[in-house]
Amino acid sequence: MALSSSLLLGVVLALTGATTANAATSVDYVALGDSYSSGVGSGSYDSASGDCKRSTKAYPALWAAANSPASFAFTACSGAVTGDVTAGQLGPLSASTDLVSISIGGNDAGFADVMTTCVLQSESTCLSRIATARSYVDSTLPGKLDSVYTAIRSKAPSARVVVLGYPRFYKIGGSCLAGLSDTERSAINSASDYLNAATAKRAANHGFTFSDVASRFTGHEICSGSAWLHSVNWLNIGESYHPTAAGQSGGYLPAFNSAV
């Protein structure tokens, strides 16, 4: 059944006094993507997911727990690039899949290396590395996103596909223990916006819904005093620059809900 039918059922149930949450019980949901979808940084990892670090506090798991879909397949994986999605995450998709979520592209663009370079090296080196990443977003990433999106649509022709973006990472101005200048922080934020814009364009071209999370993280960036993102963590480097549990529940989950 298409998701639109499920949403229509939700309206009927609401008018008759039943709970709209019951409408999702006919939805087959598959969650794809990288660490922002698997929930790295939010803790409570499923040991069976191994290095993929899928969390019960990630937005896909939170949505499934709240809506009790007919089926829920969670294949998002920490460190995933576009090729990993097409090669290893699409198995649960089928003609009966109603809903798909995905965040992907940040690792292809070298996000982790950008952050490492900016934290450990000079401002000029940081800005140069960001420029290289932006060039990749222009020249190479669109084709890689097209490949993933085409594969998703081929395997799940009737699904509503929600593509989620990435937050801005830093509050600009004031003192901050992050160790980066305002120039560096602004350049990193701008690069995130640039990646989101490119992703949104490719998603729209495939008839997918892009959901921007940046506005939902406003006031909760690193250096804000109420951050929903981990800063660099030398004791657990893999969680650095990833959403906390609050970032998943307060940022990503509402963004996903608004697009479903």
Secondary structure, DSSP 4 states (H G I P E B T S, - for coil): --HHHHHHHHHHHHHTT--GGGGGGG-EEEE--SHHHHTTTS--B-GGGGGG--BTTSHHHHHHHHH--SEEEE---TT--HHHHHHHT-TT--TT--EEEE--STTTTTHHHHHHHHHHS-HHHHHHHHHHHHHHHHHTHHHHHHHHHHHHHHH-TT-EEEEE-----B--SS--TT---HHHHHHHHHHHHHHHHHHHHHHHHTTPEEE--GGGGTT-SBTSSS-SB----TTSGGGTTSB-HHHIIIIIHHHHHHH-
